[in-house]
Amino acid sequence: MKLVIATRNKHKLEEIRTIFRVPGLEIVSALDFPDVPDVVEDGKTFEVNAKKKAVTLARATGLWALADDSGLEVDALNGAPGVYSARYAGEPVSYPANNRKLLKELESVTSRRARFRCVIALASPSGKARTVDGRCEGEVIREERGTQGFGYDPVFVPDGYAQTFAEMDAAIKNSISHRGSALRKAAEAWGGMLAERPREWSGG
C-alpha cells in the first residue's frame, strides 16, 4: 500500500514520515511525481487547503493521498498570519523574512499569545476526503532562538516550556507539536484502514 504525501517540503516530509507510521504502508511524496503541478492554496481555512491538496494529488496519482495545511495564529494580529503563514512576507517563500515581518509587527505588543494549527486531510483516489486537526498553544518571543526545525519555530515557545521549537530536540517537538498531534489522530483514525489496502471510504 502506497500513501502519497502532498508536499515537496523536505522538512515537513521528514516530520510526517517520523510520526505517521503504519505497518505495511509505503510513504512517497509529491517529489516522486514531478509532473503533478503544485496546488494553489487559495482557501480561506486550513481545512479547505488541506482537502484541496489531498484530493488533487489523489486523483492525479490514483493513490490515497495525505495533505496538511498548517500555520501560526497570533491573537494580537487577529489570527494572522494564519493560512498565509508560508508567504507572509511575500514571494519567494523565505522563513527568515517571515519571522522578521512577524517580530516587527509585534514590536510594541505586550500580549503575544499564539498557536500553531495543523489540519490533515486524507483523500481516496476517487476524491473523497476527511480531516483531523491538531494545535499547540504558546507565545511569540521577541527574538529568534535556535537552529532546528523550520518556519516560525525560532520565535515560538510552547506552553510549559522555556525553549523555542527551534531549540528543542526533534523528538520532544514532535511529541507536543500541532503537526504531531494531528498526525497521531490521523494514524489512530485511519492507520488500520490504510493497512487493509482500502479502495474507498467505508461507512459513508
NULO-94121 format. One record per residue (C-alpha): residue in three letters; chain; x, y, z. Coordinates in Angstrom, 1 decimal, always signed. Layout:
BEGIN
<atom><residu>ALA</residu><chaine>A</chaine><xx>X</xx><yy>Y</yy><zz>Z</zz></atom>
...
end
This chain:
BEGIN
<atom><residu>MET</residu><chaine>A</chaine><xx>+0.0</xx><yy>+0.0</yy><zz>+0.0</zz></atom>
<atom><residu>LYS</residu><chaine>A</chaine><xx>+1.4</xx><yy>+3.4</yy><zz>-1.0</zz></atom>
<atom><residu>LEU</residu><chaine>A</chaine><xx>+0.4</xx><yy>+6.7</yy><zz>+0.5</zz></atom>
<atom><residu>VAL</residu><chaine>A</chaine><xx>+1.5</xx><yy>+9.8</yy><zz>-1.2</zz></atom>
<atom><residu>ILE</residu><chaine>A</chaine><xx>+2.1</xx><yy>+12.9</yy><zz>+0.9</zz></atom>
<atom><residu>ALA</residu><chaine>A</chaine><xx>+1.1</xx><yy>+16.2</yy><zz>-0.8</zz></atom>
<atom><residu>THR</residu><chaine>A</chaine><xx>+4.2</xx><yy>+18.2</yy><zz>-0.1</zz></atom>
<atom><residu>ARG</residu><chaine>A</chaine><xx>+7.6</xx><yy>+19.0</yy><zz>-1.7</zz></atom>
<atom><residu>ASN</residu><chaine>A</chaine><xx>+8.8</xx><yy>+20.5</yy><zz>+1.6</zz></atom>
<atom><residu>LYS</residu><chaine>A</chaine><xx>+11.6</xx><yy>+18.1</yy><zz>+2.7</zz></atom>
<atom><residu>HIS</residu><chaine>A</chaine><xx>+11.4</xx><yy>+19.3</yy><zz>+6.3</zz></atom>
<atom><residu>LYS</residu><chaine>A</chaine><xx>+7.7</xx><yy>+18.7</yy><zz>+6.5</zz></atom>
<atom><residu>LEU</residu><chaine>A</chaine><xx>+8.0</xx><yy>+15.3</yy><zz>+4.8</zz></atom>
<atom><residu>GLU</residu><chaine>A</chaine><xx>+10.6</xx><yy>+14.2</yy><zz>+7.3</zz></atom>
<atom><residu>GLU</residu><chaine>A</chaine><xx>+8.3</xx><yy>+15.1</yy><zz>+10.2</zz></atom>
<atom><residu>ILE</residu><chaine>A</chaine><xx>+5.4</xx><yy>+13.3</yy><zz>+8.7</zz></atom>
<atom><residu>ARG</residu><chaine>A</chaine><xx>+7.4</xx><yy>+10.1</yy><zz>+8.0</zz></atom>
<atom><residu>THR</residu><chaine>A</chaine><xx>+8.7</xx><yy>+10.1</yy><zz>+11.6</zz></atom>
<atom><residu>ILE</residu><chaine>A</chaine><xx>+5.3</xx><yy>+10.4</yy><zz>+13.2</zz></atom>
<atom><residu>PHE</residu><chaine>A</chaine><xx>+2.8</xx><yy>+8.8</yy><zz>+10.8</zz></atom>
<atom><residu>ARG</residu><chaine>A</chaine><xx>+4.0</xx><yy>+5.2</yy><zz>+10.9</zz></atom>
<atom><residu>VAL</residu><chaine>A</chaine><xx>+1.6</xx><yy>+2.5</yy><zz>+9.8</zz></atom>
<atom><residu>PRO</residu><chaine>A</chaine><xx>+2.8</xx><yy>-1.2</yy><zz>+9.3</zz></atom>
<atom><residu>GLY</residu><chaine>A</chaine><xx>+3.0</xx><yy>-2.1</yy><zz>+5.7</zz></atom>
<atom><residu>LEU</residu><chaine>A</chaine><xx>+2.5</xx><yy>+1.4</yy><zz>+4.4</zz></atom>
<atom><residu>GLU</residu><chaine>A</chaine><xx>+5.0</xx><yy>+2.9</yy><zz>+2.0</zz></atom>
<atom><residu>ILE</residu><chaine>A</chaine><xx>+5.1</xx><yy>+6.6</yy><zz>+2.1</zz></atom>
<atom><residu>VAL</residu><chaine>A</chaine><xx>+6.0</xx><yy>+8.6</yy><zz>-1.0</zz></atom>
<atom><residu>SER</residu><chaine>A</chaine><xx>+5.6</xx><yy>+12.3</yy><zz>-1.7</zz></atom>
<atom><residu>ALA</residu><chaine>A</chaine><xx>+4.8</xx><yy>+14.8</yy><zz>-4.4</zz></atom>
<atom><residu>LEU</residu><chaine>A</chaine><xx>+8.6</xx><yy>+14.8</yy><zz>-5.1</zz></atom>
<atom><residu>ASP</residu><chaine>A</chaine><xx>+8.1</xx><yy>+11.4</yy><zz>-6.7</zz></atom>
<atom><residu>PHE</residu><chaine>A</chaine><xx>+5.5</xx><yy>+12.8</yy><zz>-9.1</zz></atom>
<atom><residu>PRO</residu><chaine>A</chaine><xx>+7.2</xx><yy>+15.8</yy><zz>-10.7</zz></atom>
<atom><residu>ASP</residu><chaine>A</chaine><xx>+4.6</xx><yy>+16.1</yy><zz>-13.5</zz></atom>
<atom><residu>VAL</residu><chaine>A</chaine><xx>+1.8</xx><yy>+16.8</yy><zz>-11.0</zz></atom>
<atom><residu>PRO</residu><chaine>A</chaine><xx>+1.5</xx><yy>+20.6</yy><zz>-10.7</zz></atom>
<atom><residu>ASP</residu><chaine>A</chaine><xx>+1.6</xx><yy>+22.4</yy><zz>-7.3</zz></atom>
<atom><residu>VAL</residu><chaine>A</chaine><xx>-1.8</xx><yy>+23.2</yy><zz>-5.9</zz></atom>
<atom><residu>VAL</residu><chaine>A</chaine><xx>-2.8</xx><yy>+26.8</yy><zz>-5.5</zz></atom>
<atom><residu>GLU</residu><chaine>A</chaine><xx>-3.6</xx><yy>+27.2</yy><zz>-1.8</zz></atom>
<atom><residu>ASP</residu><chaine>A</chaine><xx>-6.2</xx><yy>+29.8</yy><zz>-2.1</zz></atom>
<atom><residu>GLY</residu><chaine>A</chaine><xx>-8.7</xx><yy>+28.6</yy><zz>+0.6</zz></atom>
<atom><residu>LYS</residu><chaine>A</chaine><xx>-9.7</xx><yy>+30.7</yy><zz>+3.5</zz></atom>
<atom><residu>THR</residu><chaine>A</chaine><xx>-9.2</xx><yy>+28.0</yy><zz>+6.0</zz></atom>
<atom><residu>PHE</residu><chaine>A</chaine><xx>-6.6</xx><yy>+25.3</yy><zz>+6.8</zz></atom>
<atom><residu>GLU</residu><chaine>A</chaine><xx>-9.3</xx><yy>+22.6</yy><zz>+6.2</zz></atom>
<atom><residu>VAL</residu><chaine>A</chaine><xx>-10.1</xx><yy>+23.8</yy><zz>+2.7</zz></atom>
<atom><residu>ASN</residu><chaine>A</chaine><xx>-6.5</xx><yy>+24.0</yy><zz>+1.6</zz></atom>
<atom><residu>ALA</residu><chaine>A</chaine><xx>-5.6</xx><yy>+20.6</yy><zz>+3.1</zz></atom>
<atom><residu>LYS</residu><chaine>A</chaine><xx>-8.6</xx><yy>+18.9</yy><zz>+1.4</zz></atom>
<atom><residu>LYS</residu><chaine>A</chaine><xx>-7.8</xx><yy>+20.6</yy><zz>-1.9</zz></atom>
<atom><residu>LYS</residu><chaine>A</chaine><xx>-4.2</xx><yy>+19.4</yy><zz>-1.9</zz></atom>
<atom><residu>ALA</residu><chaine>A</chaine><xx>-5.1</xx><yy>+15.8</yy><zz>-0.9</zz></atom>
<atom><residu>VAL</residu><chaine>A</chaine><xx>-7.9</xx><yy>+15.4</yy><zz>-3.4</zz></atom>
<atom><residu>THR</residu><chaine>A</chaine><xx>-5.9</xx><yy>+16.9</yy><zz>-6.3</zz></atom>
<atom><residu>LEU</residu><chaine>A</chaine><xx>-2.9</xx><yy>+14.6</yy><zz>-5.6</zz></atom>
<atom><residu>ALA</residu><chaine>A</chaine><xx>-5.1</xx><yy>+11.5</yy><zz>-5.1</zz></atom>
<atom><residu>ARG</residu><chaine>A</chaine><xx>-6.9</xx><yy>+12.0</yy><zz>-8.3</zz></atom>
<atom><residu>ALA</residu><chaine>A</chaine><xx>-3.7</xx><yy>+12.7</yy><zz>-10.2</zz></atom>
<atom><residu>THR</residu><chaine>A</chaine><xx>-1.8</xx><yy>+9.7</yy><zz>-8.9</zz></atom>
<atom><residu>GLY</residu><chaine>A</chaine><xx>-4.6</xx><yy>+7.1</yy><zz>-8.4</zz></atom>
<atom><residu>LEU</residu><chaine>A</chaine><xx>-3.2</xx><yy>+6.7</yy><zz>-4.8</zz></atom>
<atom><residu>TRP</residu><chaine>A</chaine><xx>-4.6</xx><yy>+7.6</yy><zz>-1.4</zz></atom>
<atom><residu>ALA</residu><chaine>A</chaine><xx>-3.1</xx><yy>+11.0</yy><zz>-0.5</zz></atom>
<atom><residu>LEU</residu><chaine>A</chaine><xx>-2.4</xx><yy>+12.8</yy><zz>+2.7</zz></atom>
<atom><residu>ALA</residu><chaine>A</chaine><xx>-2.0</xx><yy>+16.5</yy><zz>+2.9</zz></atom>
<atom><residu>ASP</residu><chaine>A</chaine><xx>-1.7</xx><yy>+19.1</yy><zz>+5.7</zz></atom>
<atom><residu>ASP</residu><chaine>A</chaine><xx>-2.1</xx><yy>+22.8</yy><zz>+5.9</zz></atom>
<atom><residu>SER</residu><chaine>A</chaine><xx>-0.7</xx><yy>+24.5</yy><zz>+8.9</zz></atom>
<atom><residu>GLY</residu><chaine>A</chaine><xx>+0.3</xx><yy>+27.9</yy><zz>+10.2</zz></atom>
<atom><residu>LEU</residu><chaine>A</chaine><xx>+0.7</xx><yy>+30.2</yy><zz>+13.1</zz></atom>
<atom><residu>GLU</residu><chaine>A</chaine><xx>-2.2</xx><yy>+32.2</yy><zz>+14.5</zz></atom>
<atom><residu>VAL</residu><chaine>A</chaine><xx>-1.4</xx><yy>+35.3</yy><zz>+16.6</zz></atom>
<atom><residu>ASP</residu><chaine>A</chaine><xx>-4.2</xx><yy>+36.7</yy><zz>+18.8</zz></atom>
<atom><residu>ALA</residu><chaine>A</chaine><xx>-2.9</xx><yy>+40.3</yy><zz>+18.7</zz></atom>
<atom><residu>LEU</residu><chaine>A</chaine><xx>-2.9</xx><yy>+40.1</yy><zz>+14.9</zz></atom>
<atom><residu>ASN</residu><chaine>A</chaine><xx>-6.5</xx><yy>+38.8</yy><zz>+14.7</zz></atom>
<atom><residu>GLY</residu><chaine>A</chaine><xx>-5.3</xx><yy>+35.3</yy><zz>+13.8</zz></atom>
<atom><residu>ALA</residu><chaine>A</chaine><xx>-2.7</xx><yy>+36.3</yy><zz>+11.2</zz></atom>
<atom><residu>PRO</residu><chaine>A</chaine><xx>-0.6</xx><yy>+35.1</yy><zz>+9.6</zz></atom>
<atom><residu>GLY</residu><chaine>A</chaine><xx>-2.9</xx><yy>+32.1</yy><zz>+9.6</zz></atom>
<atom><residu>VAL</residu><chaine>A</chaine><xx>-3.4</xx><yy>+30.4</yy><zz>+6.2</zz></atom>
<atom><residu>TYR</residu><chaine>A</chaine><xx>-0.9</xx><yy>+32.9</yy><zz>+4.8</zz></atom>
<atom><residu>SER</residu><chaine>A</chaine><xx>+1.9</xx><yy>+31.8</yy><zz>+7.1</zz></atom>
<atom><residu>ALA</residu><chaine>A</chaine><xx>+4.2</xx><yy>+30.4</yy><zz>+4.5</zz></atom>
<atom><residu>ARG</residu><chaine>A</chaine><xx>+4.1</xx><yy>+33.5</yy><zz>+2.3</zz></atom>
<atom><residu>TYR</residu><chaine>A</chaine><xx>+3.6</xx><yy>+36.1</yy><zz>+5.0</zz></atom>
<atom><residu>ALA</residu><chaine>A</chaine><xx>+6.5</xx><yy>+38.3</yy><zz>+3.7</zz></atom>
<atom><residu>GLY</residu><chaine>A</chaine><xx>+5.6</xx><yy>+37.7</yy><zz>+0.1</zz></atom>
<atom><residu>GLU</residu><chaine>A</chaine><xx>+7.3</xx><yy>+35.6</yy><zz>-2.7</zz></atom>
<atom><residu>PRO</residu><chaine>A</chaine><xx>+9.6</xx><yy>+33.8</yy><zz>-2.9</zz></atom>
<atom><residu>VAL</residu><chaine>A</chaine><xx>+8.9</xx><yy>+31.9</yy><zz>+0.4</zz></atom>
<atom><residu>SER</residu><chaine>A</chaine><xx>+11.5</xx><yy>+32.9</yy><zz>+3.0</zz></atom>
<atom><residu>TYR</residu><chaine>A</chaine><xx>+11.4</xx><yy>+31.7</yy><zz>+6.6</zz></atom>
<atom><residu>PRO</residu><chaine>A</chaine><xx>+13.8</xx><yy>+34.4</yy><zz>+7.9</zz></atom>
<atom><residu>ALA</residu><chaine>A</chaine><xx>+11.8</xx><yy>+37.2</yy><zz>+6.1</zz></atom>
<atom><residu>ASN</residu><chaine>A</chaine><xx>+8.5</xx><yy>+35.8</yy><zz>+7.6</zz></atom>
<atom><residu>ASN</residu><chaine>A</chaine><xx>+10.0</xx><yy>+35.9</yy><zz>+11.1</zz></atom>
<atom><residu>ARG</residu><chaine>A</chaine><xx>+11.4</xx><yy>+39.4</yy><zz>+10.6</zz></atom>
<atom><residu>LYS</residu><chaine>A</chaine><xx>+8.0</xx><yy>+40.7</yy><zz>+9.5</zz></atom>
<atom><residu>LEU</residu><chaine>A</chaine><xx>+6.2</xx><yy>+39.0</yy><zz>+12.4</zz></atom>
<atom><residu>LEU</residu><chaine>A</chaine><xx>+8.6</xx><yy>+40.3</yy><zz>+15.0</zz></atom>
<atom><residu>LYS</residu><chaine>A</chaine><xx>+8.4</xx><yy>+43.8</yy><zz>+13.5</zz></atom>
<atom><residu>GLU</residu><chaine>A</chaine><xx>+4.6</xx><yy>+43.8</yy><zz>+13.7</zz></atom>
<atom><residu>LEU</residu><chaine>A</chaine><xx>+4.6</xx><yy>+42.6</yy><zz>+17.3</zz></atom>
<atom><residu>GLU</residu><chaine>A</chaine><xx>+7.4</xx><yy>+45.0</yy><zz>+18.3</zz></atom>
<atom><residu>SER</residu><chaine>A</chaine><xx>+5.2</xx><yy>+47.1</yy><zz>+20.6</zz></atom>
<atom><residu>VAL</residu><chaine>A</chaine><xx>+2.7</xx><yy>+44.3</yy><zz>+21.6</zz></atom>
<atom><residu>THR</residu><chaine>A</chaine><xx>+2.7</xx><yy>+43.0</yy><zz>+25.2</zz></atom>
<atom><residu>SER</residu><chaine>A</chaine><xx>+0.3</xx><yy>+40.1</yy><zz>+24.9</zz></atom>
<atom><residu>ARG</residu><chaine>A</chaine><xx>+1.9</xx><yy>+37.7</yy><zz>+22.4</zz></atom>
<atom><residu>ARG</residu><chaine>A</chaine><xx>-0.4</xx><yy>+34.7</yy><zz>+22.7</zz></atom>
<atom><residu>ALA</residu><chaine>A</chaine><xx>-0.3</xx><yy>+32.4</yy><zz>+19.6</zz></atom>
<atom><residu>ARG</residu><chaine>A</chaine><xx>-0.9</xx><yy>+28.9</yy><zz>+18.5</zz></atom>
<atom><residu>PHE</residu><chaine>A</chaine><xx>+0.3</xx><yy>+26.6</yy><zz>+15.8</zz></atom>
<atom><residu>ARG</residu><chaine>A</chaine><xx>-2.6</xx><yy>+24.8</yy><zz>+14.0</zz></atom>
<atom><residu>CYS</residu><chaine>A</chaine><xx>-2.5</xx><yy>+21.9</yy><zz>+11.6</zz></atom>
<atom><residu>VAL</residu><chaine>A</chaine><xx>-5.3</xx><yy>+20.3</yy><zz>+9.6</zz></atom>
<atom><residu>ILE</residu><chaine>A</chaine><xx>-4.6</xx><yy>+16.9</yy><zz>+7.9</zz></atom>
<atom><residu>ALA</residu><chaine>A</chaine><xx>-6.7</xx><yy>+15.6</yy><zz>+5.1</zz></atom>
<atom><residu>LEU</residu><chaine>A</chaine><xx>-6.8</xx><yy>+12.0</yy><zz>+3.7</zz></atom>
<atom><residu>ALA</residu><chaine>A</chaine><xx>-8.3</xx><yy>+11.6</yy><zz>+0.3</zz></atom>
<atom><residu>SER</residu><chaine>A</chaine><xx>-9.2</xx><yy>+8.4</yy><zz>-1.7</zz></atom>
<atom><residu>PRO</residu><chaine>A</chaine><xx>-8.3</xx><yy>+8.1</yy><zz>-5.4</zz></atom>
<atom><residu>SER</residu><chaine>A</chaine><xx>-12.0</xx><yy>+9.0</yy><zz>-6.2</zz></atom>
<atom><residu>GLY</residu><chaine>A</chaine><xx>-11.6</xx><yy>+12.3</yy><zz>-4.4</zz></atom>
<atom><residu>LYS</residu><chaine>A</chaine><xx>-13.4</xx><yy>+11.7</yy><zz>-1.1</zz></atom>
<atom><residu>ALA</residu><chaine>A</chaine><xx>-11.7</xx><yy>+13.3</yy><zz>+1.8</zz></atom>
<atom><residu>ARG</residu><chaine>A</chaine><xx>-11.8</xx><yy>+13.5</yy><zz>+5.6</zz></atom>
<atom><residu>THR</residu><chaine>A</chaine><xx>-9.9</xx><yy>+15.6</yy><zz>+8.1</zz></atom>
<atom><residu>VAL</residu><chaine>A</chaine><xx>-8.4</xx><yy>+15.8</yy><zz>+11.6</zz></atom>
<atom><residu>ASP</residu><chaine>A</chaine><xx>-6.7</xx><yy>+18.7</yy><zz>+13.3</zz></atom>
<atom><residu>GLY</residu><chaine>A</chaine><xx>-4.2</xx><yy>+19.5</yy><zz>+16.0</zz></atom>
<atom><residu>ARG</residu><chaine>A</chaine><xx>-2.9</xx><yy>+22.6</yy><zz>+17.7</zz></atom>
<atom><residu>CYS</residu><chaine>A</chaine><xx>-0.2</xx><yy>+23.8</yy><zz>+20.1</zz></atom>
<atom><residu>GLU</residu><chaine>A</chaine><xx>-0.7</xx><yy>+26.8</yy><zz>+22.3</zz></atom>
<atom><residu>GLY</residu><chaine>A</chaine><xx>+2.2</xx><yy>+29.2</yy><zz>+23.2</zz></atom>
<atom><residu>GLU</residu><chaine>A</chaine><xx>+3.6</xx><yy>+32.6</yy><zz>+22.6</zz></atom>
<atom><residu>VAL</residu><chaine>A</chaine><xx>+5.8</xx><yy>+34.5</yy><zz>+20.2</zz></atom>
<atom><residu>ILE</residu><chaine>A</chaine><xx>+9.0</xx><yy>+35.7</yy><zz>+21.8</zz></atom>
<atom><residu>ARG</residu><chaine>A</chaine><xx>+10.9</xx><yy>+38.9</yy><zz>+20.8</zz></atom>
<atom><residu>GLU</residu><chaine>A</chaine><xx>+13.9</xx><yy>+37.4</yy><zz>+19.0</zz></atom>
<atom><residu>GLU</residu><chaine>A</chaine><xx>+14.8</xx><yy>+34.3</yy><zz>+17.1</zz></atom>
<atom><residu>ARG</residu><chaine>A</chaine><xx>+16.4</xx><yy>+31.4</yy><zz>+19.0</zz></atom>
<atom><residu>GLY</residu><chaine>A</chaine><xx>+17.6</xx><yy>+28.0</yy><zz>+17.9</zz></atom>
<atom><residu>THR</residu><chaine>A</chaine><xx>+18.6</xx><yy>+26.4</yy><zz>+14.6</zz></atom>
<atom><residu>GLN</residu><chaine>A</chaine><xx>+16.4</xx><yy>+23.3</yy><zz>+14.4</zz></atom>
<atom><residu>GLY</residu><chaine>A</chaine><xx>+13.1</xx><yy>+23.0</yy><zz>+12.7</zz></atom>
<atom><residu>PHE</residu><chaine>A</chaine><xx>+11.8</xx><yy>+25.5</yy><zz>+10.1</zz></atom>
<atom><residu>GLY</residu><chaine>A</chaine><xx>+9.2</xx><yy>+28.2</yy><zz>+9.6</zz></atom>
<atom><residu>TYR</residu><chaine>A</chaine><xx>+8.3</xx><yy>+30.1</yy><zz>+12.8</zz></atom>
<atom><residu>ASP</residu><chaine>A</chaine><xx>+10.0</xx><yy>+27.6</yy><zz>+15.1</zz></atom>
<atom><residu>PRO</residu><chaine>A</chaine><xx>+12.7</xx><yy>+30.0</yy><zz>+16.2</zz></atom>
<atom><residu>VAL</residu><chaine>A</chaine><xx>+10.1</xx><yy>+32.5</yy><zz>+17.6</zz></atom>
<atom><residu>PHE</residu><chaine>A</chaine><xx>+7.6</xx><yy>+30.2</yy><zz>+19.1</zz></atom>
<atom><residu>VAL</residu><chaine>A</chaine><xx>+7.7</xx><yy>+28.9</yy><zz>+22.7</zz></atom>
<atom><residu>PRO</residu><chaine>A</chaine><xx>+5.0</xx><yy>+26.3</yy><zz>+23.5</zz></atom>
<atom><residu>ASP</residu><chaine>A</chaine><xx>+3.2</xx><yy>+26.5</yy><zz>+26.9</zz></atom>
<atom><residu>GLY</residu><chaine>A</chaine><xx>+5.0</xx><yy>+24.7</yy><zz>+29.7</zz></atom>
<atom><residu>TYR</residu><chaine>A</chaine><xx>+8.5</xx><yy>+25.0</yy><zz>+28.0</zz></atom>
<atom><residu>ALA</residu><chaine>A</chaine><xx>+11.3</xx><yy>+27.5</yy><zz>+28.1</zz></atom>
<atom><residu>GLN</residu><chaine>A</chaine><xx>+12.8</xx><yy>+26.5</yy><zz>+24.7</zz></atom>
<atom><residu>THR</residu><chaine>A</chaine><xx>+11.5</xx><yy>+27.5</yy><zz>+21.3</zz></atom>
<atom><residu>PHE</residu><chaine>A</chaine><xx>+10.6</xx><yy>+24.7</yy><zz>+18.8</zz></atom>
<atom><residu>ALA</residu><chaine>A</chaine><xx>+13.9</xx><yy>+25.5</yy><zz>+17.1</zz></atom>
<atom><residu>GLU</residu><chaine>A</chaine><xx>+15.9</xx><yy>+24.8</yy><zz>+20.3</zz></atom>
<atom><residu>MET</residu><chaine>A</chaine><xx>+14.2</xx><yy>+21.5</yy><zz>+21.0</zz></atom>
<atom><residu>ASP</residu><chaine>A</chaine><xx>+15.2</xx><yy>+18.0</yy><zz>+20.2</zz></atom>
<atom><residu>ALA</residu><chaine>A</chaine><xx>+13.1</xx><yy>+16.8</yy><zz>+17.3</zz></atom>
<atom><residu>ALA</residu><chaine>A</chaine><xx>+11.5</xx><yy>+14.0</yy><zz>+19.4</zz></atom>
<atom><residu>ILE</residu><chaine>A</chaine><xx>+10.3</xx><yy>+16.5</yy><zz>+22.0</zz></atom>
<atom><residu>LYS</residu><chaine>A</chaine><xx>+8.9</xx><yy>+18.9</yy><zz>+19.4</zz></atom>
<atom><residu>ASN</residu><chaine>A</chaine><xx>+7.1</xx><yy>+16.1</yy><zz>+17.6</zz></atom>
<atom><residu>SER</residu><chaine>A</chaine><xx>+5.6</xx><yy>+14.9</yy><zz>+20.9</zz></atom>
<atom><residu>ILE</residu><chaine>A</chaine><xx>+3.9</xx><yy>+18.2</yy><zz>+21.5</zz></atom>
<atom><residu>SER</residu><chaine>A</chaine><xx>+3.6</xx><yy>+20.0</yy><zz>+18.2</zz></atom>
<atom><residu>HIS</residu><chaine>A</chaine><xx>+0.4</xx><yy>+20.8</yy><zz>+16.2</zz></atom>
<atom><residu>ARG</residu><chaine>A</chaine><xx>+1.5</xx><yy>+18.5</yy><zz>+13.4</zz></atom>
<atom><residu>GLY</residu><chaine>A</chaine><xx>+2.5</xx><yy>+15.7</yy><zz>+15.7</zz></atom>
<atom><residu>SER</residu><chaine>A</chaine><xx>-0.9</xx><yy>+15.9</yy><zz>+17.4</zz></atom>
<atom><residu>ALA</residu><chaine>A</chaine><xx>-2.8</xx><yy>+15.9</yy><zz>+14.1</zz></atom>
<atom><residu>LEU</residu><chaine>A</chaine><xx>-0.7</xx><yy>+13.0</yy><zz>+12.7</zz></atom>
<atom><residu>ARG</residu><chaine>A</chaine><xx>-1.3</xx><yy>+10.9</yy><zz>+15.8</zz></atom>
<atom><residu>LYS</residu><chaine>A</chaine><xx>-5.0</xx><yy>+11.5</yy><zz>+15.4</zz></atom>
<atom><residu>ALA</residu><chaine>A</chaine><xx>-4.7</xx><yy>+10.6</yy><zz>+11.7</zz></atom>
<atom><residu>ALA</residu><chaine>A</chaine><xx>-2.8</xx><yy>+7.4</yy><zz>+12.4</zz></atom>
<atom><residu>GLU</residu><chaine>A</chaine><xx>-5.4</xx><yy>+6.4</yy><zz>+15.1</zz></atom>
<atom><residu>ALA</residu><chaine>A</chaine><xx>-8.4</xx><yy>+7.2</yy><zz>+12.8</zz></atom>
<atom><residu>TRP</residu><chaine>A</chaine><xx>-7.1</xx><yy>+5.9</yy><zz>+9.5</zz></atom>
<atom><residu>GLY</residu><chaine>A</chaine><xx>-4.0</xx><yy>+3.7</yy><zz>+10.1</zz></atom>
<atom><residu>GLY</residu><chaine>A</chaine><xx>-5.8</xx><yy>+0.4</yy><zz>+10.4</zz></atom>
<atom><residu>MET</residu><chaine>A</chaine><xx>-7.9</xx><yy>+1.2</yy><zz>+7.3</zz></atom>
<atom><residu>LEU</residu><chaine>A</chaine><xx>-4.9</xx><yy>+2.1</yy><zz>+5.2</zz></atom>
<atom><residu>ALA</residu><chaine>A</chaine><xx>-3.1</xx><yy>-1.1</yy><zz>+6.3</zz></atom>
<atom><residu>GLU</residu><chaine>A</chaine><xx>-6.0</xx><yy>-3.1</yy><zz>+4.9</zz></atom>
<atom><residu>ARG</residu><chaine>A</chaine><xx>-5.5</xx><yy>-1.5</yy><zz>+1.4</zz></atom>
<atom><residu>PRO</residu><chaine>A</chaine><xx>-8.9</xx><yy>+0.2</yy><zz>+1.1</zz></atom>
<atom><residu>ARG</residu><chaine>A</chaine><xx>-10.4</xx><yy>+1.1</yy><zz>-2.3</zz></atom>
<atom><residu>GLU</residu><chaine>A</chaine><xx>-12.7</xx><yy>+3.7</yy><zz>-0.9</zz></atom>
<atom><residu>TRP</residu><chaine>A</chaine><xx>-14.0</xx><yy>+5.1</yy><zz>+2.4</zz></atom>
<atom><residu>SER</residu><chaine>A</chaine><xx>-16.4</xx><yy>+2.8</yy><zz>+4.2</zz></atom>
<atom><residu>GLY</residu><chaine>A</chaine><xx>-19.3</xx><yy>+3.9</yy><zz>+6.4</zz></atom>
<atom><residu>GLY</residu><chaine>A</chaine><xx>-20.5</xx><yy>+6.8</yy><zz>+4.3</zz></atom>
end
